[in-house]
């Protein structure tokens, strides 16, 4: 009888443990070199602001880890509370998906040194941002040139630079559209459409929306994109 009770208790604990484990599907690990004390917050965007969904206390050990129940792949943020400022430099974006994601960085260059591994969606997002940064840099250069042309009152140069700016924007949007369609089987695709090119011509957003695989279409951003496209079509009478 005693052995039966022990066996039952052991089975109950095992079931309870498995039940608890099933509640989380995202394991986040990482290290912030140089951080001795502070608090990390895992945040998600809940309109109109970021909301903390978990917190990690750092006290002497710069390694950290946490487990989260992620219903759908989404962009999350690792916010470092330095107790001084809520600067954007204290917030690392990472595209979370079920599995194990590792975030390594250091205290002095928290944002720029961040290295994130374990997420295919984040890998694709970084690939997109790397190319997109070229369009941003080119636009900044053109803005500087245009400012100088305005100071010189060189109308011909101003008009020429304005055309270059328009072409740069078109190339940026075309690249984003092609990237999302080519990666239609990943949740980062509708996210980029919503976050980066939401104001593009509806025919392009419609193409992106229709290209999504069934799995992506049912994701958080897939459903948001479908709703957004339908709203625009309705407002335009399509």
N, C-alpha and C positions, 0 to 999 in steps of 0.2 A: 504493500500500500504506500509506504514511504517513498519507494523508488518511483512509483507511478506519479506521485505528487511532484517530485523533483523533475521528472521528465516533462510533466505538463507545464510547470513553471518555466523550464528551459525553452519549451516550444513557444510559450506565450511571449517570452522576451525576444526570441528570434523573429517572430511575426511582427512584434511591435517595432523592432529595429528596422526590418525591411520596409515596414509601413512608413516610418519616418524618413528613410532614405528615398522612398518613392516621391516624397513631397518636393524634392529639389532635383533639378536636372542640369544645373549650371554650377560648376565648381571653379571659383576664381582664386588664383594664387598669384603671388608677386613679391617684389622686394623694392623698397625705396631706400637706396643707399644713402646713408648720412642722416636718416630720420631716426631720432631717439625717442621722441615723444610727440603725440598728436592724435588726431582722429581722422579716419578716412570714412567717407560716405559713398555708398553706391546709390546713384540717382538715376531716375528716368524722367522723361518729359511728360508731364500731365498738364495740358494747356490751362493756364498760360505760363507755367514756370516749371523748374526742376523740383522734383520731390524725392526725398531720401527714402529708400526701401530697405536699407541695411546700413549698419555702422560697424567700424572696426577700430578698436582702441590700440594704439601703438605705445608700448611702454618698455623701451630698452631693446626690443627686437624689431628690426626693420622688415622682417618677413611678415607676410599676412596671408590670410585665406578666408573665404566665406562661401556659403552655399545659398543659391537662390532658385526659386521656382520660376522658370521662364516659360510662359505660355506660348510665346512666339519669338523668333529672332528679332531683336530690336537694338537700337542705339542706346547704350547706357553711358554713364559718366562716373569717373572715379575722382571725387572731390577731396582735396586735402585741406583740412581746416588748420591753418597755421595760427589761428587766433588773432590775426592782424587784419587781413583783407579778404574779400570774396572775389578777388581778381580771377578773370578767365584763365589766367596762367596757372591756376590751381586746379583746373578741371580737365581731365583726360577723357576724350571720347573713345569709346570702343564698341564695335558692333558685336553684340553678344549673341551666341547661339548655344544650344545644348551641348554639353561636353565640358572640357577643361580649358580655361583660358588663362594665360599667364601674362602679367603686366610687370615689366621691370623698368625702373627709372632711377633718378637720383634727386636728392632734395634741392640742389642748386639750380638744376635745369629740368625741373619736374615735367614740364610739357614737351619741350623739344627733344629730350632724351628718351622719351617713352618708347619701349619696344613691346609690341603686343603679338602674341603667338597663340595658335590653337583655334582660330576662327577663320574659315574660308571667306565668310562675308566681309570680315574686317580686312583681310588680305586684298580683296577686290576693291574695297573702299579706298585703301591706301594707293592702290594702282590708279584709281580714278583721280584721286586728289593730286597725285604727282603730275599727271598730264594737265589737269585743270589749273594747276598753279602757273603753268606757262602762259595761259590766257590771261590770268590775273596780272602777272608780271608785265606782259606786253601792254595791257591796258594802262597800267601805272606809268609806263614809259611814254605812251601816247598822251596821257593826261599832262605830263610834264612838258612835252613838246607843244601841246596845244596852249598851255598856259604861257609859254614863251612867245608863241605866235600871236597871242592876244595882246601881250605887252608891246609887241612890235607893230600891232595893228595890221598884220599880214593876212588879209582876208582869204587869199588864195591858199595859203598854208593851212589856215583854220578849216576851210572846206575839205581840203585833202585829208587832213588828220581825222576829221569827223567821219569820212568814208571808211578810213582804216579802222576806226573804232567800231563802226557798225559791222564791218566784215569780221572783226575779231569776236564780237558777240555772237554772230551767226555761226562761226566755226566752233565756238565754245558750246553752243546749244546743240549743234549737229553732232559733235563728239559725244556729248552726254546722252543724246538719243540713241546713237549707235551702240554706246557702251551698255546702256540698260537693256536694249533688245538682245545684244549678244550674250548677256548674262541673265536672261529671262528666268533661269532656273534657280536664281538666288534672291533672297529677300532684300538684298542691298539695291536691287534694280528699282522697285517701286519707291524705296526710300530716297534715292537720288532724284527720281522724277518729282517727288513731292518737295524735297528740301532744296534742290538746286535749279530746276527748270519748270517750276509750277506755273510760270507766266508765259511759257512757250505756246505757240499755236496749238489749239485743241487737237488738230489732226495728228500731231506728233505724240501727244499724251495718249490719245486713243490708240495709236499704234503700239505704244509701250504697254498699255493696259491689256490689249488683246493678245499680246505676245507672251504674257506671263503663263507659266506652267500652272496646272491646277493647284499644286501644293503652295506655290508662291501667292496665287490669287486668294487663297484662304488665310494667308498670314496677316499679321497686324497691318503692315504697310500696304499689302496687296488689297485688302478690303478698303483701306482709306483711299487708295488711288482710284479704285473703281467708283467709290462714292463721289470723289472729287470730280472725276470725268463726267459722271452722270449729271451732277449738279450743273456743271458748265454747259453741257449739251442742252439741258432743260432750260437754262437761262437764255441760251441762244436760239431756242426753238427747234433744236435738231431732234 
